[in-house]
Amino acid sequence: MIPISAVDVRDAEPLVTQVLRSGVLAQGPMVRRLEEEFARIAGVPHAIAVSSGTTALVAALQVLDLEPGDEVVTSPFTFVATLNAILHAGATVRFADVSSDDFCLDPDTVEVTGRTRVLLPVHLYGQPADMGRLAPLAARHDLTIVEDAAQAIGAAFDTAPAGSYGLGCFSLYATKNVTTAEGGVVTTADDELADRLRLLRNQGMRRRYAYEVPGHNYRMTDLHAAVGIPQLARLDDITQARTRNAERLTKSLAGLPGLVVPTALPGRTHVWHQYSVLVTEEAALTRDELAERLAELGVATGVFYPRLAFDYDCFRNHPRVIVGETPVAARLTGQVLSLPVHPGLSEADLDTIVDAVGQALTGHRA
Ligand SMILES: *Cc1c(COP(=O)(O)O)cnc(C)c1O
């Protein structure tokens, strides 16, 4: 079976061994190295490594000192961590809709109220949201931008890297383009927010037992950082391999009946965390039938995401979850299907994927 994601940490051993031998296992010099690399990638002076993408989002929101009732506007077409982080930080979430061009926040659907403080776009599948319109919208209403860039390491809108617009939140979870097993990073150009994020991450301590704010333990370990550093050094290769695979899939799959292939929009650097097609009503099979058929033909797929983030009993009637009309996002949950696009795919794997999709949709090979 061709997997939907594959971990490649074959170059991690020397640094991991170095950490084990050094005896400094928790946050130390490797974390600092990873942070320096990350700041360079996001094009900002500061990167603060934390324990996960979720804690990156929580910390980024906590450092803004939101008041009860303050609102964060985001997309419902995302992993639940986006929503959980907003609720964990004590804020109220207001959902806007997404655009079917990029699967990200549609600026025309963003409702700003007197309580809105944060605009939180999700750069879904590795393509940045429409920052060319979202950034001016945020500026007009004095909103802080917190980017959920969990899937978008190395992506850019025009020349501005993902993570450079305000507070950028990245995930280094095992399935992401770069992984430390578990891990996350917050990036920012703001010196004061960076300083406070470092305090917040480490129990509010500047020096041992010198507490300045109520904090938490959001630290990354040096063992985890050592796993990620070699991948950051070859990030361009990782992204290029994903891009080549995406181009290959699109070249062969475009035009199949009932299938809409994903596109990188002009001016945006897409890092192809996922290659997600839409299976429309014109297709010979439903989305779920296609997924089943592909599994029979040896191709694993993923549905990211089968339901909107708020569409679960635990969030229904939640006093801090404000659900608007999000018809585009709702339609997409029924149509998206992600095909393998990771750098571990061989030419033969790509042929298998293309042939399987063609066979499933037309009865003959693509
Ligand atoms: C992975 C992911 C997260 C959470 O990251 P973790 O490292 O798993 O905590 C948040 N948002 C999105 C869009 C993600 O894909």
PDBQT file of the ligand as one rigid body, heavy atoms in Angstrom, charges set to zero:
ROOT
HETATM    1  C1  LIG A 401      -1.079  19.551  12.661  1.00  0.00    +0.000 C 
HETATM    2  C2  LIG A 401      -1.945  20.758  12.766  1.00  0.00    +0.000 A 
HETATM    3  C3  LIG A 401      -2.093  21.466  13.971  1.00  0.00    +0.000 A 
HETATM    4  C4  LIG A 401      -1.600  20.966  15.289  1.00  0.00    +0.000 C 
HETATM    5  O1  LIG A 401      -0.287  20.623  15.366  1.00  0.00    +0.000 OA
HETATM    6  P1  LIG A 401       0.200  19.507  16.453  1.00  0.00    +0.000 P 
HETATM    7  O2  LIG A 401       1.675  19.573  16.320  1.00  0.00    +0.000 OA
HETATM    8  O3  LIG A 401      -0.381  18.209  16.014  1.00  0.00    +0.000 OA
HETATM    9  O4  LIG A 401      -0.278  19.933  17.783  1.00  0.00    +0.000 OA
HETATM   10  C5  LIG A 401      -2.812  22.646  13.953  1.00  0.00    +0.000 A 
HETATM   11  N1  LIG A 401      -3.391  23.097  12.835  1.00  0.00    +0.000 NA
HETATM   12  C6  LIG A 401      -3.307  22.436  11.669  1.00  0.00    +0.000 A 
HETATM   13  C7  LIG A 401      -3.971  23.002  10.452  1.00  0.00    +0.000 C 
HETATM   14  C8  LIG A 401      -2.598  21.238  11.590  1.00  0.00    +0.000 A 
HETATM   15  O5  LIG A 401      -2.530  20.583  10.437  1.00  0.00    +0.000 OA
ENDROOT
TORSDOF 0
